[in-house]
Amino acid sequence: MLFRRAVVYKYVVTLKNQNRRYLDILGLLLSIISIVCFTQELLRSQNVSVGYLLGTLAVLGFVIYNLTQQAKKRKVFYSRALLIAGLVWMKMPYFSWLLFVFVILALLEYQAKYAIEIGFSDNEIVINTMLRKRYNWTQFSNIVLKDGLLTLDFVNNRILQREVEDDEDDDADEDEFNAYCSHQLALHHNSASRQQ
């Protein structure tokens, strides 16, 4: 859980990360393209370059490992393969600037694959993304969790609607969460109107 402050969150809702599949495909494609380019450069050079050979074997090993883990329905990360590929790209006679692209992608992969958590406390709502976003209850007109879909309806007519992670939630939990949100919205909107 990413919430570490002393704030007690009555509810923490975890949203499904819809980007994980696309990030896995991107990591796989970049790894395969790197393997092909390294092998081509290895075959083209007259002397066997240990760097190209070890880089090709290491990236290929990580790709095979990740594919077997994916077949077992486990999470995979291509960051190690991308870091090694980036180091080998640095040695390549062309496109050596790809080192920076591969290192940045490798460093951002873990953060991009984390599921987003939304914490609901009596005072605020916090969306835990790369940059934590804090909202007051008065910034929302309605908050509903129904059939695994969380809807945050902002006062400025903006809507955030996302699927939540499957956690054996039954309808009683959704009803309890919706009652809590309705109570907090009414409480904070009433106190805000009294202050005006």
Helices and strands as residue ranges (DSSP letters): E 11-14, H 20-44, H 50-71, H 79-91, H 98-113, E 117-120, E 125-128, E 133-135, G 137-139, E 140-146, E 149-154, E 159-163, H 171-195
